[in-house]
């Protein structure tokens, strides 16, 4: 391992370490057994095309940009840490950031579907965070919808010549919120309100998650900007290789 690679690992560890000091009691991955079997199957099937695209994307990266694999592994570790930390929210419950939007900006949203499902699987098995039966639903919201929203916002921002740091903030902020909007839809579909049906249930879940998640989305956006600034200083070669320095991540 080169000295530069050691500095990259130390940098990522240092950026994630402050979050380890925050504790909580629960989180917002959909828990084991909370969804009926038909929803578990449907969301799992919906993930398959994205996972295939993600596998192809990572395989291509490993063949064409091997030096960037260390950076991809670090993004995976960052996603695992930041999405596993349960942070007390203003509603009296707990919530967490997602981590996947930043990876989508660097490596594209398809690659993050694979990273995300690996992270979610380890969290379900080792931390009882989420579940195996709800893995498809959690993957779709955190590892597919959030990254694609973030990537789209980032590209659109660059198209309108928004400053890059602002584009990173907006992308990660909205990617985080988008994850919980999709989670709200998933829960509303599974548990429609007796009065008002799906719409009333969706409004209830969206209201809870909006109050809970907005401050965390702001924090995730700001943290992502700091990480990008640090990577531009310490991993410029790797970022240039994957096309991020020119805003051309694929």
Secondary structure, 3 states (H helix, E strand, C coil): CCHHHHHHHHHHHHHHHHHHHCCCCCCCCCCCCCCCHHHHHHHHHHHHHHHHHHHHHHHHHHHHCHHHHHHHHHHHHHHHHHHHCCEECCCCCEECCCCHHHHHHHHCHHHHHHHHHHHHHHHHHHHCCCCCCCHHHHHHHHHHHHHHHHHHHHHHHHHCCCCHHHHHHHHHHHHHHHHHHHHHHHHHHHCCECCCHHHHHHHHHHHHHHHHHHHHHHHHHHHHHHHHHHHHHHCHHHHHHCCCCCCCCC
